[in-house]
Amino acid sequence: MDDKKKVVIDPEKCKLSGECMKVCPEKAIYVKDGKAVIDYDKCTLDGICIPACPNGAIREIE
Ligand code: SF4
């Protein structure tokens, strides 16, 4: 795994659909202050949650 890469959720775009939490095989996404956030101790960067978000809030960054 490339440590520089990261999957991030934009809190401005997150509408808490919960779709990312349903698909994450690691159960790495939880809710904090009404927004979905990723637990990087669990996230494997598989990217499964990225297309699952109906609001386009999740993306991979370098
Ligand atoms: S990239 Fe994969 S492991 Fe990380 S939060 Fe998204 S679905 Fe879960």
Backbone and ligand atoms as CSV (ligand in chain L), in Angstrom:
chain,resi,resn,atom,element,x,y,z
A,1,MET,N,N,0.836,-1.203,0.000
A,1,MET,CA,C,0.000,0.000,0.000
A,1,MET,C,C,0.871,1.254,0.000
A,2,ASP,N,N,0.465,2.198,-0.832
A,2,ASP,CA,C,1.193,3.463,-0.880
A,2,ASP,C,C,0.684,4.354,0.261
A,3,ASP,N,N,1.545,4.623,1.197
A,3,ASP,CA,C,1.141,5.390,2.375
A,3,ASP,C,C,0.699,6.812,2.058
A,4,LYS,N,N,1.114,7.321,0.898
A,4,LYS,CA,C,0.766,8.701,0.556
A,4,LYS,C,C,-0.676,8.814,0.086
A,5,LYS,N,N,-1.217,7.712,-0.379
A,5,LYS,CA,C,-2.593,7.751,-0.857
A,5,LYS,C,C,-3.572,7.643,0.302
A,6,LYS,N,N,-4.747,8.201,0.070
A,6,LYS,CA,C,-5.752,8.209,1.112
A,6,LYS,C,C,-7.126,8.350,0.480
A,7,VAL,N,N,-8.085,7.667,1.008
A,7,VAL,CA,C,-9.467,7.851,0.562
A,7,VAL,C,C,-10.103,8.830,1.545
A,8,VAL,N,N,-10.698,9.884,1.007
A,8,VAL,CA,C,-11.257,10.917,1.884
A,8,VAL,C,C,-12.733,11.185,1.576
A,9,ILE,N,N,-13.461,11.580,2.602
A,9,ILE,CA,C,-14.867,11.960,2.446
A,9,ILE,C,C,-14.978,13.464,2.668
A,10,ASP,N,N,-15.533,14.146,1.673
A,10,ASP,CA,C,-15.706,15.597,1.769
A,10,ASP,C,C,-16.947,15.887,2.625
A,11,PRO,N,N,-16.756,16.471,3.796
A,11,PRO,CA,C,-17.901,16.726,4.685
A,11,PRO,C,C,-18.913,17.701,4.089
A,12,GLU,N,N,-18.456,18.525,3.146
A,12,GLU,CA,C,-19.369,19.474,2.494
A,12,GLU,C,C,-20.350,18.745,1.578
A,13,LYS,N,N,-19.896,17.614,1.036
A,13,LYS,CA,C,-20.739,16.861,0.096
A,13,LYS,C,C,-21.491,15.722,0.760
A,14,CYS,N,N,-21.027,15.280,1.916
A,14,CYS,CA,C,-21.656,14.145,2.600
A,14,CYS,C,C,-23.065,14.505,3.067
A,15,LYS,N,N,-24.028,13.689,2.600
A,15,LYS,CA,C,-25.427,13.888,3.026
A,15,LYS,C,C,-25.865,12.727,3.918
A,16,LEU,N,N,-24.889,11.962,4.350
A,16,LEU,CA,C,-25.134,10.829,5.243
A,16,LEU,C,C,-26.136,9.818,4.657
A,17,SER,N,N,-25.913,9.477,3.414
A,17,SER,CA,C,-26.771,8.462,2.790
A,17,SER,C,C,-26.553,7.104,3.436
A,18,GLY,N,N,-25.336,6.906,3.941
A,18,GLY,CA,C,-24.999,5.633,4.572
A,18,GLY,C,C,-24.551,4.562,3.591
A,19,GLU,N,N,-24.537,4.901,2.296
A,19,GLU,CA,C,-24.182,3.899,1.285
A,19,GLU,C,C,-22.738,3.412,1.442
A,20,CYS,N,N,-21.838,4.305,1.792
A,20,CYS,CA,C,-20.428,3.894,1.950
A,20,CYS,C,C,-20.279,2.910,3.100
A,21,MET,N,N,-21.028,3.147,4.150
A,21,MET,CA,C,-20.930,2.256,5.320
A,21,MET,C,C,-21.443,0.862,4.989
A,22,LYS,N,N,-22.444,0.799,4.084
A,22,LYS,CA,C,-23.000,-0.500,3.709
A,22,LYS,C,C,-22.000,-1.327,2.917
A,23,VAL,N,N,-21.208,-0.659,2.071
A,23,VAL,CA,C,-20.325,-1.420,1.177
A,23,VAL,C,C,-18.922,-1.650,1.734
A,24,CYS,N,N,-18.500,-0.874,2.707
A,24,CYS,CA,C,-17.127,-1.023,3.211
A,24,CYS,C,C,-16.926,-2.384,3.886
A,25,PRO,N,N,-16.059,-3.216,3.301
A,25,PRO,CA,C,-15.855,-4.551,3.873
A,25,PRO,C,C,-15.116,-4.532,5.208
A,26,GLU,N,N,-14.458,-3.420,5.493
A,26,GLU,CA,C,-13.677,-3.318,6.734
A,26,GLU,C,C,-14.454,-2.658,7.870
A,27,LYS,N,N,-15.676,-2.219,7.564
A,27,LYS,CA,C,-16.466,-1.454,8.550
A,27,LYS,C,C,-15.643,-0.274,9.080
A,28,ALA,N,N,-14.962,0.375,8.129
A,28,ALA,CA,C,-14.040,1.451,8.490
A,28,ALA,C,C,-14.696,2.823,8.540
A,29,ILE,N,N,-15.964,2.907,8.116
A,29,ILE,CA,C,-16.623,4.210,8.064
A,29,ILE,C,C,-17.648,4.325,9.182
A,30,TYR,N,N,-17.577,5.441,9.893
A,30,TYR,CA,C,-18.517,5.666,10.995
A,30,TYR,C,C,-19.021,7.111,10.928
A,31,VAL,N,N,-19.956,7.422,11.775
A,31,VAL,CA,C,-20.551,8.756,11.752
A,31,VAL,C,C,-20.039,9.576,12.923
A,32,LYS,N,N,-19.583,10.778,12.586
A,32,LYS,CA,C,-19.139,11.698,13.633
A,32,LYS,C,C,-19.685,13.086,13.304
A,33,ASP,N,N,-20.335,13.703,14.235
A,33,ASP,CA,C,-20.935,15.024,14.043
A,33,ASP,C,C,-21.819,15.080,12.799
A,34,GLY,N,N,-22.549,14.016,12.545
A,34,GLY,CA,C,-23.480,13.997,11.426
A,34,GLY,C,C,-22.862,13.789,10.058
A,35,LYS,N,N,-21.577,13.416,10.014
A,35,LYS,CA,C,-20.899,13.179,8.739
A,35,LYS,C,C,-20.176,11.839,8.791
A,36,ALA,N,N,-20.074,11.207,7.610
A,36,ALA,CA,C,-19.337,9.954,7.532
A,36,ALA,C,C,-17.839,10.251,7.557
A,37,VAL,N,N,-17.122,9.503,8.365
A,37,VAL,CA,C,-15.667,9.662,8.432
A,37,VAL,C,C,-15.004,8.282,8.374
A,38,ILE,N,N,-13.766,8.271,7.923
A,38,ILE,CA,C,-13.049,7.010,7.737
A,38,ILE,C,C,-12.036,6.786,8.853
A,39,ASP,N,N,-12.072,5.586,9.386
A,39,ASP,CA,C,-11.078,5.177,10.385
A,39,ASP,C,C,-9.879,4.607,9.623
A,40,TYR,N,N,-8.794,5.365,9.599
A,40,TYR,CA,C,-7.636,4.957,8.802
A,40,TYR,C,C,-6.847,3.799,9.416
A,41,ASP,N,N,-7.190,3.425,10.617
A,41,ASP,CA,C,-6.575,2.217,11.189
A,41,ASP,C,C,-7.191,0.972,10.554
A,42,LYS,N,N,-8.393,1.139,9.996
A,42,LYS,CA,C,-9.087,0.000,9.390
A,42,LYS,C,C,-9.105,0.055,7.862
A,43,CYS,N,N,-9.088,1.243,7.288
A,43,CYS,CA,C,-9.212,1.404,5.842
A,43,CYS,C,C,-8.048,0.765,5.099
A,44,THR,N,N,-8.378,-0.039,4.077
A,44,THR,CA,C,-7.351,-0.700,3.265
A,44,THR,C,C,-7.191,-0.027,1.903
A,45,LEU,N,N,-7.864,1.093,1.705
A,45,LEU,CA,C,-7.785,1.852,0.448
A,45,LEU,C,C,-8.276,1.055,-0.757
A,46,ASP,N,N,-9.191,0.147,-0.546
A,46,ASP,CA,C,-9.669,-0.644,-1.681
A,46,ASP,C,C,-10.521,0.177,-2.642
A,47,GLY,N,N,-11.022,1.316,-2.170
A,47,GLY,CA,C,-11.781,2.209,-3.049
A,47,GLY,C,C,-13.222,1.810,-3.316
A,48,ILE,N,N,-13.684,0.799,-2.645
A,48,ILE,CA,C,-15.049,0.308,-2.875
A,48,ILE,C,C,-16.096,1.380,-2.557
A,49,CYS,N,N,-15.818,2.195,-1.572
A,49,CYS,CA,C,-16.791,3.209,-1.155
A,49,CYS,C,C,-16.902,4.373,-2.145
A,50,ILE,N,N,-15.899,4.565,-2.972
A,50,ILE,CA,C,-15.880,5.742,-3.854
A,50,ILE,C,C,-17.073,5.773,-4.812
A,51,PRO,N,N,-17.292,4.720,-5.607
A,51,PRO,CA,C,-18.463,4.759,-6.507
A,51,PRO,C,C,-19.780,4.541,-5.778
A,52,ALA,N,N,-19.738,4.081,-4.544
A,52,ALA,CA,C,-20.967,3.814,-3.798
A,52,ALA,C,C,-21.648,5.093,-3.332
A,53,CYS,N,N,-20.895,6.175,-3.212
A,53,CYS,CA,C,-21.476,7.421,-2.701
A,53,CYS,C,C,-22.320,8.108,-3.766
A,54,PRO,N,N,-23.624,8.300,-3.496
A,54,PRO,CA,C,-24.502,8.937,-4.480
A,54,PRO,C,C,-24.257,10.442,-4.591
A,55,ASN,N,N,-23.478,10.990,-3.677
A,55,ASN,CA,C,-23.222,12.431,-3.679
A,55,ASN,C,C,-21.817,12.791,-4.155
A,56,GLY,N,N,-21.065,11.793,-4.573
A,56,GLY,CA,C,-19.712,12.047,-5.064
A,56,GLY,C,C,-18.795,12.647,-4.005
A,57,ALA,N,N,-19.043,12.286,-2.754
A,57,ALA,CA,C,-18.285,12.895,-1.659
A,57,ALA,C,C,-16.969,12.201,-1.354
A,58,ILE,N,N,-16.766,11.017,-1.941
A,58,ILE,CA,C,-15.576,10.252,-1.594
A,58,ILE,C,C,-14.618,10.185,-2.773
A,59,ARG,N,N,-13.363,10.429,-2.508
A,59,ARG,CA,C,-12.372,10.353,-3.578
A,59,ARG,C,C,-11.030,9.939,-3.003
A,60,GLU,N,N,-10.141,9.576,-3.909
A,60,GLU,CA,C,-8.798,9.202,-3.487
A,60,GLU,C,C,-7.864,10.371,-3.757
A,61,ILE,N,N,-7.007,10.640,-2.806
A,61,ILE,CA,C,-6.040,11.724,-2.994
A,61,ILE,C,C,-4.642,11.167,-2.849
A,62,GLU,N,N,-3.675,11.872,-3.399
A,62,GLU,CA,C,-2.263,11.450,-3.307
A,62,GLU,C,C,-1.669,11.999,-2.024
L,1,SF4,S1,S,-11.547,2.579,0.765
L,1,SF4,FE1,FE,-12.404,0.539,1.201
L,1,SF4,S2,S,-11.751,0.043,3.313
L,1,SF4,FE2,FE,-11.437,2.264,3.012
L,1,SF4,S3,S,-13.314,3.189,3.800
L,1,SF4,FE3,FE,-13.624,2.896,1.561
L,1,SF4,S4,S,-14.614,0.859,1.344
L,1,SF4,FE4,FE,-13.764,1.012,3.447
